Amino acid sequence: MNTEIQHDPLVLYGEAFESRFLLGTALYSSPDIMRDAIERSRCDIVTLGLRRQNPANRDGDTFWRHIEASGCRLLPNTAGCKSVKEAVTLAEMSREMFDTPWVKLEVIGDDYNLQPDPFGLVEAAAGLIKKGFKVLPYCTDDLILGQRLLDVGCEVLMPWGSPIGTGQGLLNRYNLRTLRERLPTVPLIVDAGLGAPSQAAEAMEMGFDGILLNTAVAKASEPPLMAEAFADAIDAGRKAYKAGLMQTRQTASPSTPTLGQPFWHTTS
Amino acid sequence: MTERAMIDVSLNNERTQVAPKRLLSDALNDWGYGGQKVAIAINGEFVPRSRYAEQELTQGDKIDIVKPIGGG
């Protein structure tokens, strides 16, 4: 029996992607480092944003050239938006700028931990989907919020592992497992808060469909190498999930057979 | 004949002046954005590229002009 994963694409809004790693494009020390990180990550999708910039500042031109040359699917975000109105407007600007209906929807409810505003998120998602957007919502790990987002037409959920940029990994495993178990057919991408490849592997072993992160790669001493480390960990976690993890147990059980054990002699 | 008064607008949160009813497409050239990859909102409403040549600026308009940047 061939148990290898021959073709195991990530399917989002009906489109198949070979990589389960979505990489952010912020915080790199240079555009060239970012380019190298994208390449080593083997990702098919990159996130990016829109910001006010002085027209005389052409620093972004190199950034944009590298992004275009990567051939990756663009996933613009609405980072920093605190209201439905702001998020919808920025999404419309992104759709025109990047010529894509895909949007990573962020509606931030708290400045301290950048926690998504669940109420604004559902309202904004509903409005954008009516306008033809393919919405990938950055959400908390709350099951009911996830269900409401699906109700309004989202086909993907992107729950946080922990707050953006903290590197704390999977803070609420119960909630994340609940999401996975209760929404078994919905693509779930852990977005934000991962700091180490082992954390990404853990999420994939739990059955999550993909990983989106930025800071852990961009702020590594060697971002391209870290990008590759995450890519390998995500692949490993996915293979482990498909292979089926063993059940944990309380008592020890010898892996080497006891039958034929030498030096054991009955004395009576 | 007196010269028409200029109007105040906010460009990316900085006050500037333009001629009354100046077209957005012309103002973009004035401000140095001509030919650049930008997206625009005025008073919080998205303005599609197809409307730049007919969108007149009015007193107090708040204009946001954005360009691509790295994001997570």
Interface residues (C-beta under 8 A of the other chain):
Chain A: G24 T25 A26 L27 Y28 M34 T47 L48 G49 L50 R51 R52 Q53 P55 A56 G60 F63 W64 I67 P76 N77 A79 K85 E86 T89 E92 M93 S94 E96 M97 F98 I164 A192 L212 L213 N214 T215
Chain B: N12 N13 W31 G32 Y33 Q36 K37 V38 A39 I40 A41 G44 E45 F46 P48 R49 D64 I65 V66 K67 P68 I69 G70 G71 G72
